[in-house]
Amino acid sequence: MKGQLVIPDWSAFSTVIGDIFESCQDIVEGNVSLFYKRLLMKSRC
């Protein structure tokens, strides 16, 4: 598995991730997953 987790074209990869982020950042609908609420509650204990 060594070397198989390398992203060969980092520039292209980061461009795609940036495009996805840009297309999603204005979405305000939906709810926070209960999983994250449970994590928050555990971290406050």
C-alpha positions as CSV (number, residue, x, y, z in Angstrom):
1,M,0.0,0.0,0.0
2,K,3.0,2.2,0.3
3,G,2.7,5.2,-2.1
4,Q,-0.9,4.4,-3.0
5,L,-2.3,7.2,-0.9
6,V,-0.3,9.9,-2.7
7,I,-2.3,12.4,-4.7
8,P,-0.3,12.6,-8.0
9,D,-1.6,16.0,-9.1
10,W,-2.1,18.1,-6.0
11,S,-2.9,21.2,-7.9
12,A,-5.7,19.6,-9.9
13,F,-7.0,17.9,-6.7
14,S,-7.0,21.2,-4.7
15,T,-8.8,23.0,-7.6
16,V,-11.6,20.3,-7.5
17,I,-11.9,20.5,-3.7
18,G,-12.0,24.3,-4.0
19,D,-14.7,24.2,-6.6
20,I,-16.8,21.8,-4.5
21,F,-16.4,24.1,-1.5
22,E,-17.4,27.1,-3.5
23,S,-20.5,25.4,-4.8
24,C,-21.6,24.3,-1.3
25,Q,-20.8,27.2,0.9
26,D,-24.1,29.1,0.3
27,I,-26.2,26.1,1.3
28,V,-27.9,26.9,4.6
29,E,-30.5,24.1,4.7
30,G,-30.3,21.0,6.7
31,N,-29.4,19.9,10.2
32,V,-26.2,19.1,12.1
33,S,-25.8,15.4,12.4
34,L,-26.6,13.9,15.8
35,F,-23.1,12.4,15.7
36,Y,-21.5,15.8,16.0
37,K,-23.8,16.8,18.8
38,R,-22.8,13.7,20.8
39,L,-19.1,14.5,20.2
40,L,-19.7,18.0,21.5
41,M,-21.4,16.8,24.6
42,K,-18.6,14.2,25.3
43,S,-16.0,16.9,24.9
44,R,-17.6,19.1,27.5
45,C,-17.6,16.4,30.2
